[in-house]
Amino acid sequence: MPEFMFDGWQPLGRTLALGVLAYVGLVVMLRASGKRTLSKMNAFDLIVTVALGSTLATVLLSKDVSLAQGLLALALLVLMQFVVTWLSVRIEWVRRLVTSEPALLAYDGQLLHGALRRARVTPAEVFAAVRAAGLGDLSEVGAAVLETEGSCSIVKRDASAGESLLEGVKGGPERNAH
């Protein structure tokens, strides 16, 4: 049998042992770092997740990387994720650096076509979010917001609802201020 198909039991045993240990180590680190690490992802979170996956794969498949090196690399990525998210909660410019701001896509029953183009969202995607929110018509929508992690939130049009939920949303009601 050619070596590229099977090169012995020892490499398989190494992959199995390292896989279990590295996986357990990563789960422990992610649980210790808090819920934010596992929350819905924005672009920054996606990058960290891909880096964690790549590092785990390298630990599993590269004979040149020891378990200790791999766990250190995983711990470093989790620690950096924790530090950046901790800072982003406390420092505005860090938050703006690592996350996008939510964008208003529809307001008061009307699509905002310029905002849709800038966000690269189609009207059909907004309509799908409206339907998913249980509404039957765009006229029932007070606001449709593209959130920082890419989901679309729908706020039902309601005479008693204020605009406080749209505070900090790009293109929000403050756009109409003087």
N, C-alpha and C positions, 0 to 999 in steps of 0.2 A: 504494500500500500504506500502511495507517495506521502512524503513527510508533511506536505501542505494540508493533507486531509486528516492526519493523525500523527502526532509526534510523541506519543507516550502518555502514560497515566499521570506522571508527575506534574506536567503543566496543567492538566485538568484538575488535579487535586489542589494545586496552588490557586487557580482561579476560583474554585469552589470555596476554599478556606478564606481567601482574601475578600471574595464577594460577600460572604456572610458577615465577616468582621467589619468591613468597610461600610456595609449597609447599616448594620446595627449602630456603628459609630455616627454615621450621618443622621439617622433617625434621632438618636440621643441629642446631637447638637441642634437639630432643627426644633425639637421639643423644648430644649433649654432656651433657645433664642426667642421664643414667644410666637404668638399667633400671627403677628405682622409678617413674619418670614413666609408663612404659608397662605397669605391672603390673596385675593384677586390681584393679578399682576399688571403693573404698568411696565413701561419699557425697561426701566432700571431693574425691576424684579425679574423680568424675563431674561435679561443678560446674566444675572446672578444664577438663575435656575439652569441656564444652558452651561454656564461655567461649572456648576456643581456636577451636572451630568457628565460633562467632558472629563472632569477630574476623576470622578468615580470610574468611568470607563478606562482611563489611563491606569489607575491603580489596579483594576482587574486584569488588564491585558498586557501591561508592560512589565517585563522582567527587570527593567532598570529602575523601577519605582517601588520602594519598600512600603509596607503597610504604614509604618510610622510617618514616612514622608507624605503618603496619601492622606492620612488622617490629619496631619498638620495643614496640608493644603486645603482640605475641606473645612477645617476649623477656621483657617484664615478667611476663607470666603464667607462663612457664616458670621464671623466676627465683623468683617467689613460691612456686611449687609446690616447687622445690628447697629453699628456705629453710624452709618449713613442714615438709617431710618430714625435713630435716636436724635441725631442732629437735625434732620428735616422736620421733626415735630417741634423743635425749639428755635430753629433759625430759618427765617423766611427765605433768604437767598439760597440756602441749601435745598429747601423744598422746591423752589422754582427750578433749580438746577437738575434735580433728579425726577421730577414729575411734571407732566404737562398740566395745564389748567383745564377745567371742564369748559365746554363750549355749548352755548345755546343754539339749538338747531331749529326749534319751532317755538313760537310764543303766541299766546292768545289765539290759538286755533289756526295760525298761519305758519307755513314753512318759511324759513329764512334762507333763501337760495344762495346768497353769498357765503353764509356760514357753512352751508352744506358743501359747497365747492371747496372752501378752504380746508374743511375737515375730511374731504374725499368720502363723503357719505351720500348715498342716493336717497331720494324720497322713498323708494320702496323699502329701504332699511328702517327708516323712521316709521313708516306705516306698519311694518312688522312689529316693531317695539310697541306701537300704540295698540295693536291687536293683542300682543302678549300681556299688556297691562289691563286687558279686559274692556277696552273702549271700542266703540263701534264707528267712531267718526273723528276726524281731525279737529272738528269744532269743539269736541269735549276736552281737548288738550290745553292746559294752561301753559305748559312748557315741556319741551323735549330737550334733554341735556345729554351731550356726549361726555361721559365721565372719563376720568384720567386713565382708567384701565381699559377703556374701549367699549364699555357697555353703554346702552342708551337708557336713561331714566325718564320716565314719563310722570309728570305732575298733572293730576286731573284739574281741569278748570272748575273753580269753585268760588263763588262770590265771597265766602268767608275766609278763603286762603290768602295769606299774605305773600309777599315776595321775598321773605327772609331766606327761604330755601335757595334762592338764586343768587344770594350774596357771594361774590367771588367768582361767579361764572362769567367767562368771556362773552361779551355781547349781551349780558344780563340787563335787567331793567334800569340800572344806573346809566346805561348808554343813552337814555332819554333825558338825563338830567342836563340842565342848562348847557 
